[in-house]
Amino acid sequence: MIKKVIVGTTVSLLLAACSSKETADTTHQKIMEKGLDAVAENDFAKAEALFELSVEDNPKDETTKAYFKQVMLIRQANEDVGNDKEEEGLQALQKAKSYKKGSKVISAKADEQIKLLTPSKTKEATYRNLFAEAESLAEKANYKDSNDKLTDLLNEDLNNYRDIKQAAESLKETNAAKIEKKAKEEQTAANKNKNSIVTQPTEKAYDPYEWPPGVKEAFEADMVSREYVDSVDTIRYEKLQVHNNQGFYTVYGQMDGVEMYIVNVNVKTGDYHG
């Protein structure tokens, strides 16, 4: 009844336009044309109401039933997508597209929506795989690499994937806390080890962050040769952690005048990764 009220004015105008000599078939055809016009304008609620009225007037017309069913499927798909049920929505659109005795115009509209949804599903799969990789690294206590992947993930537009965004933010915070805890434990162990070593009064105190001769120069030359930085002068170091009594720096540098994270480097060996 509600659908009839929605298009009541349209149908009334159509009937009024028909002369007394027009046949019922002509009136039916005009309503069908109006329904297809509504589809072309993406007004599927109006189209559904018009086709439903035609079905009631022509219950044996299989073509009219097919048009009506196609539009119902598209409307159901739109409702599913709005409720974050994209998989169900795609299935409904596929049915609408390939419906027997259906309208090519309606099939084309269903296909348009399928093409819009498909990239979205591909993106979601990519984001979920990236999060799974980060989660796996965290389970192996590789918190730094895990957070690198989470940073890449969170740099994406995740407004339509809020569950992924919240999970990534939570895991990144957990990783950061574990990285800090591990660094403190290693520093404490290093301090204990340092205090247990009896050194000569004239010996220079061991500094885990002191570069051995030539290591820093070779590392910076490598950064420039690989074009990771514009020049040696733009390189900046921040202490990251001490592991096995060896210091690690987080290295930043400028590329085209913009500072960015480059690598993490072991100051004692010059080995780096990132």
C-alpha positions as CSV (number, residue, x, y, z in Angstrom):
1,M,0.0,0.0,0.0
2,I,2.8,2.4,0.9
3,K,4.6,1.8,-2.5
4,K,1.3,2.5,-4.3
5,V,1.0,5.8,-2.5
6,I,4.6,6.7,-3.5
7,V,3.8,6.4,-7.2
8,G,0.1,7.1,-7.0
9,T,0.5,10.5,-8.6
10,T,2.6,9.1,-11.4
11,V,0.2,6.3,-12.2
12,S,-2.8,8.7,-12.0
13,L,-1.2,11.0,-14.6
14,L,-0.5,8.1,-16.9
15,L,-4.1,6.9,-16.7
16,A,-5.4,10.4,-17.2
17,A,-3.3,10.7,-20.3
18,C,-4.8,7.6,-21.8
19,S,-7.7,8.3,-24.1
20,S,-10.9,6.2,-23.8
21,K,-9.7,4.3,-26.9
22,E,-6.3,3.3,-25.4
23,T,-6.1,-0.4,-24.4
24,A,-5.0,-1.7,-21.1
25,D,-1.9,-3.0,-22.8
26,T,-0.9,0.5,-23.8
27,T,-1.4,1.7,-20.2
28,H,0.7,-1.2,-18.9
29,Q,3.5,-0.4,-21.4
30,K,3.6,3.2,-20.3
31,I,3.9,2.2,-16.6
32,M,6.7,-0.2,-17.5
33,E,8.5,2.6,-19.4
34,K,8.2,4.9,-16.4
35,G,9.6,2.2,-14.3
36,L,12.7,1.8,-16.5
37,D,13.0,5.6,-16.5
38,A,13.2,5.5,-12.7
39,V,15.9,2.8,-13.0
40,A,17.9,5.0,-15.3
41,E,17.7,7.8,-12.7
42,N,18.7,5.3,-9.9
43,D,15.3,5.8,-8.2
44,F,14.9,2.1,-7.4
45,A,12.2,2.7,-4.8
46,K,10.0,4.3,-7.4
47,A,10.8,1.7,-10.0
48,E,10.0,-1.1,-7.6
49,A,6.6,0.4,-6.8
50,L,5.7,0.9,-10.5
51,F,6.7,-2.7,-11.4
52,E,4.8,-4.1,-8.4
53,L,1.7,-2.3,-9.6
54,S,2.2,-3.8,-13.1
55,V,2.6,-7.2,-11.6
56,E,-0.7,-6.8,-9.7
57,D,-2.5,-5.7,-12.9
58,N,-0.7,-8.4,-15.0
59,P,0.1,-11.3,-12.7
60,K,0.8,-13.7,-15.6
61,D,3.3,-11.4,-17.4
62,E,6.7,-13.1,-16.7
63,T,8.6,-10.1,-18.1
64,T,7.0,-7.7,-15.6
65,K,7.7,-10.1,-12.8
66,A,11.4,-10.3,-13.8
67,Y,11.8,-6.5,-13.9
68,F,10.1,-6.3,-10.4
69,K,12.4,-9.0,-9.0
70,Q,15.5,-7.4,-10.5
71,V,14.8,-4.1,-8.8
72,M,14.0,-5.8,-5.5
73,L,17.4,-7.5,-5.6
74,I,19.2,-4.2,-6.2
75,R,17.4,-2.6,-3.3
76,Q,18.2,-5.6,-1.1
77,A,21.8,-5.3,-2.2
78,N,21.9,-1.6,-1.3
79,E,20.5,-2.4,2.1
80,D,23.1,-5.2,2.7
81,V,25.9,-2.9,1.8
82,G,24.6,-0.2,4.1
83,N,24.7,-2.8,6.9
84,D,28.3,-3.8,6.1
85,K,27.2,-7.0,4.4
86,E,29.1,-6.4,1.2
87,E,29.4,-10.1,0.3
88,E,25.6,-10.6,0.5
89,G,25.1,-7.4,-1.5
90,L,27.4,-8.6,-4.3
91,Q,25.5,-11.9,-4.4
92,A,22.2,-10.1,-4.8
93,L,23.6,-7.8,-7.5
94,Q,24.9,-10.8,-9.4
95,K,21.4,-12.4,-9.4
96,A,19.8,-9.1,-10.5
97,K,22.4,-8.9,-13.4
98,S,21.8,-12.4,-14.7
99,Y,18.0,-12.7,-14.0
100,K,16.2,-14.6,-16.7
101,K,13.8,-12.5,-18.9
102,G,15.1,-9.5,-17.0
103,S,15.7,-6.0,-18.4
104,K,19.1,-5.2,-20.0
105,V,18.8,-1.7,-18.5
106,I,18.3,-3.1,-15.0
107,S,21.1,-5.6,-15.5
108,A,23.5,-2.8,-16.6
109,K,22.6,-0.9,-13.4
110,A,23.4,-4.0,-11.3
111,D,26.7,-4.4,-13.1
112,E,27.6,-0.8,-12.4
113,Q,27.1,-1.4,-8.7
114,I,29.1,-4.6,-8.8
115,K,32.1,-2.8,-10.4
116,L,31.9,-0.2,-7.6
117,L,31.9,-2.8,-4.8
118,T,34.6,-5.1,-6.2
119,P,37.5,-2.7,-5.6
120,S,36.2,-2.2,-2.1
121,K,36.3,-5.9,-1.4
122,T,39.8,-6.1,-2.8
123,K,41.0,-3.3,-0.6
124,E,39.5,-4.9,2.5
125,A,41.3,-8.2,1.7
126,T,44.6,-6.3,1.3
127,Y,44.2,-4.5,4.6
128,R,43.2,-7.6,6.5
129,N,46.2,-9.5,5.1
130,L,48.5,-6.7,6.1
131,F,47.1,-6.7,9.6
132,A,47.5,-10.5,9.8
133,E,51.2,-10.1,8.9
134,A,51.7,-7.5,11.6
135,E,50.0,-9.7,14.1
136,S,52.1,-12.7,13.2
137,L,55.3,-10.6,13.6
138,A,54.1,-9.4,17.0
139,E,53.5,-13.0,18.1
140,K,57.1,-13.7,17.3
141,A,58.2,-10.8,19.4
142,N,59.3,-8.9,16.3
143,Y,57.5,-5.7,17.5
144,K,59.5,-3.2,15.5
145,D,58.7,-4.8,12.1
146,S,55.2,-5.4,13.2
147,N,54.7,-1.7,13.9
148,D,56.3,-0.8,10.6
149,K,53.5,-2.8,8.9
150,L,50.9,-1.3,11.1
151,T,52.1,2.2,10.3
152,D,51.8,1.4,6.6
153,L,48.3,0.1,7.2
154,L,47.2,3.1,9.3
155,N,48.4,5.5,6.6
156,E,45.6,4.1,4.4
157,D,42.1,5.5,4.3
158,L,40.4,3.1,6.8
159,N,37.3,5.1,7.4
160,N,35.1,2.4,5.9
161,Y,37.0,-0.3,7.8
162,R,36.8,0.8,11.4
163,D,37.3,-2.6,12.9
164,I,40.6,-3.0,11.1
165,K,41.7,0.5,12.1
166,Q,40.9,0.0,15.8
167,A,42.6,-3.4,15.9
168,A,45.7,-1.9,14.2
169,E,45.9,1.0,16.6
170,S,45.5,-1.3,19.6
171,L,48.2,-3.7,18.4
172,K,50.6,-0.8,17.7
173,E,50.2,0.6,21.2
174,T,50.8,-2.9,22.7
175,N,53.9,-3.3,20.5
176,A,55.3,0.1,21.5
177,A,54.9,-0.8,25.2
178,K,56.7,-4.1,24.7
179,I,59.5,-2.4,22.8
180,E,60.0,0.1,25.6
181,K,59.9,-2.7,28.3
182,K,62.5,-4.8,26.4
183,A,64.8,-1.8,25.9
184,K,64.7,-1.0,29.7
185,E,65.4,-4.7,30.5
186,E,68.3,-4.8,28.2
187,Q,69.6,-1.5,29.5
188,T,69.4,-2.8,33.1
189,A,71.2,-5.9,32.1
190,A,73.9,-3.9,30.3
191,N,74.3,-1.7,33.3
192,K,74.8,-4.7,35.6
193,N,77.3,-6.2,33.2
194,K,79.1,-3.0,33.0
195,N,79.3,-2.6,36.8
196,S,80.6,-6.2,37.1
197,I,83.6,-5.4,34.8
198,V,86.7,-4.2,36.7
199,T,88.5,-1.7,34.5
200,Q,91.8,0.0,34.9
201,P,91.4,3.6,36.2
202,T,92.9,4.9,33.0
203,E,90.6,2.9,30.7
204,K,87.9,4.8,28.9
205,A,84.4,3.8,29.9
206,Y,82.7,1.6,27.4
207,D,79.9,3.4,25.4
208,P,77.5,1.1,23.5
209,Y,76.7,4.1,21.3
210,E,80.2,5.0,20.4
211,W,81.1,4.3,16.7
212,P,84.3,2.3,16.1
213,P,86.8,4.0,13.8
214,G,85.6,4.2,10.2
215,V,82.2,2.5,10.8
216,K,80.1,5.7,10.9
217,E,81.8,7.2,7.9
218,A,81.3,4.0,5.8
219,F,77.7,3.8,6.9
220,E,76.9,7.4,5.9
221,A,78.7,7.0,2.6
222,D,76.5,4.0,1.9
223,M,73.3,5.9,2.7
224,V,74.3,8.6,0.2
225,S,75.4,6.2,-2.5
226,R,72.1,4.3,-2.2
227,E,70.3,7.6,-2.4
228,Y,68.6,7.1,0.9
229,V,69.4,10.7,1.8
230,D,70.3,13.9,0.0
231,S,73.6,14.3,1.8
232,V,75.5,13.3,4.9
233,D,74.7,16.6,6.5
234,T,71.0,15.8,6.6
235,I,71.4,12.5,8.6
236,R,70.1,12.6,12.1
237,Y,70.4,9.8,14.8
238,E,68.1,8.9,17.7
239,K,69.0,6.3,20.3
240,L,66.8,3.2,19.9
241,Q,68.0,0.5,22.2
242,V,71.0,-1.5,23.5
243,H,71.2,-5.2,22.6
244,N,74.0,-7.4,23.6
245,N,75.8,-4.3,24.8
246,Q,75.7,-2.8,21.3
247,G,73.9,0.4,20.7
248,F,71.3,0.8,17.9
249,Y,70.3,4.2,16.4
250,T,67.1,5.0,14.5
251,V,68.3,7.0,11.5
252,Y,66.5,9.8,9.8
253,G,67.5,11.7,6.7
254,Q,66.2,14.2,4.2
255,M,65.1,13.2,0.7
256,D,64.3,16.2,-1.6
257,G,64.3,18.4,1.5
258,V,61.8,16.2,3.5
259,E,63.0,14.4,6.6
260,M,61.8,10.7,6.9
261,Y,62.7,7.5,8.7
262,I,65.5,5.6,6.9
263,V,66.8,2.6,8.8
264,N,68.0,1.3,12.2
265,V,71.8,0.8,12.5
266,N,74.1,-1.1,14.8
267,V,76.8,1.4,15.7
268,K,79.4,-1.2,16.4
269,T,79.1,-3.1,13.1
270,G,77.4,-0.7,10.8
271,D,74.8,-3.3,9.9
272,Y,71.4,-1.8,9.3
273,H,67.8,-2.8,8.4
274,G,64.6,-1.0,7.8
